[in-house]
């Protein structure tokens, strides 16, 4: 079941996101960044700051009485930014990510956005291909990875983002 997360969910979101992106636990799933970055992916203060930004919110997926997936969404002009799509490493490949990805589209329409876009580390080919399979296209735009800010992690190699986008049609 997908619902909007609240500040009460921040501790659980923090554990979930860090378990899926960094450290040994993340290597149980296919979305790990552990081979690319050291450090944590986020912390409770950062999640609270993200949640409190104007036009921003997290959707959470709950199963078995706990949060097992989430995604960060934020309206930016006439588009909805999608970030931090996370599924518990032990539950990946069960459709939770697809459900959260699909849930972003009606949220975009509700906010009069005509597209959903995201930044993905360019060397994450398997992940990029997964997004493309779900209708996202490579815009050709790249952005530098904030390598001098440990808040995003400590890169083990030079990294950059590519921007993917999917148009959202009116229903």
Beta strands, then each sheet from edge to edge (+ up, - down):
strand 1: 2-4
strand 2: 37-38
strand 3: 56-63
strand 4: 66-76
strand 5: 79-87
strand 6: 115-121
strand 7: 137-144
strand 8: 154-155
strand 9: 160-167
sheet 1: 1+ 3- 4+ 5- 6- 9+ 7-
sheet 2: 2+ 8-
end
